[in-house]
């Protein structure tokens, strides 16, 4: 099979990890937004913990 340059014969692959019946686009986008917010919150918490730990080290020394 040689490359013909025609993209119409390519298979479409759904990378959402879900069946089309499970969720619609709106629910998928909402879930992705919630996950992004959760990751952002976790980054903020980790940064705050590092700052507190560094501050405590300077108090001890």
PERA-V449060 format. One line per field, one symbol per residue. phi: phi as a letter, one per 30 degrees, with the letter a starting at -180 (. if undefined). burial: # if it has 16 or more other C-alpha atoms within 10 Angstrom, else .. A space follows every 50 residues. Layout:
BEGIN
phi=???
burial=???
END
This chain:
BEGIN
phi=.cdcicddcddccdcdibddddbcdddddddddddddddddddddddddd ddddddddddd
burial=.................................................. ...........
END
